């Protein structure tokens, strides 16, 4: 216990919680606030932060055709990798240094865990594979092609 009149002890570690948005608009607002505070505090310039969001969020949505929830989880993962790496990974080189396939796999897994509405769009989950294989064996047993040369079941 602290004695009266003495300076209270400072904590060396703090806990934080990530608020995961449920709408794309809220996600964009979070990024805008991150950009605002990041520039004002001196974390990075606006150009560096917008380039980071472009490559780790918007490009994932447009090029990889993934839901925004997966892209948001990828941003969280990249920020965690930047924080954990001392100075090896930065905002400007994270998409070159971090192995993107492993980060994307983790982002898909996190999106399924934290955003159940994403469902199997974000990641071909085991349930879908199980259903496809079950249909495959059913159609094969009936002598009908399934998933061969682009054929789908009727």
Order of alpha helices (4+ residues) and beta strands (2+ residues): alpha-alpha-alpha-alpha-alpha-alpha-alpha
